[in-house]
Amino acid sequence: MNRKGLLIAVVAVAAIGIVAGVLLASAGQSGSLAGSIAPGPPVLTAKYHGGLLSTTVWGTFKTATGDPLPGQPLTIERYERSADEWQVWDQTTTGADGTYKVKLGGATARAPRVEYPGGSYDGISYSPMSVTCALSAGVPL
């Protein structure tokens, strides 16, 4: 096969590939896709203020886009030095605006943490997560 014939064959194969690609792309799926894809992991914030007799833990739980995640179960844990492990201190549920606030009896030597067991909201599933509380100088009203 000479150069001219080879060039014609290559151009013909490329043209066939392009036409086939355009036809396949235009014959794509129709209708809506089932399910939803979350734009990213949710954002769980957690703060605490501790005294000798009580500790208050509060924060927000929202989607990656800032929408509240209401009705989500959260577990507040504190570290028990004698057992060398995290133990459940209390449990709560986020409010309609995605916030939570819990006043707990007793103090803690280490910052508490807030656990989310995973779940779904509005058809989107979220993975479990854990956040260590940040110390705050005061408690919000």
Phi, psi and omega in degrees: 000134180275174183300319182296317179294320178296317179297318179296319180296318180295316179296320180294317179295319179296317181296319179296318179298319180294314180297317180297320179297317179296318180294318179293321180294322181285344180262024184298180182295150174239160182094176183271153177277144179277143176085175180226152177246125179291142181288352181166175181292154178291165181246118180249118177255149182209128176230161175212155174223124184243145174234190180287327186255341182207162176226134177248133179239134180209165177170199181225157175224113185224162175289171178298336180267002176096002178282141181294150174248088182283155174069020181268134181284136177229146177242128177263128181238151173232152182275125177260107184299318184297327179266349182055049179201161174278136180231150180296129178258318180194169176228151180209177178228142179292147178280182182301332180265009178081008180263163174211155178202127183226129174260122186247145177284137177095170180251171177223139181278340181232152179303131177293169174229156180245130181247139173244122186284355186095158181167198180220155176211132177057037177081005180246131179270142179236141181279158176299152178205163181219139180226131174278134182293144174267139180290137179237148181287340181207176181249133177292154179291000000 
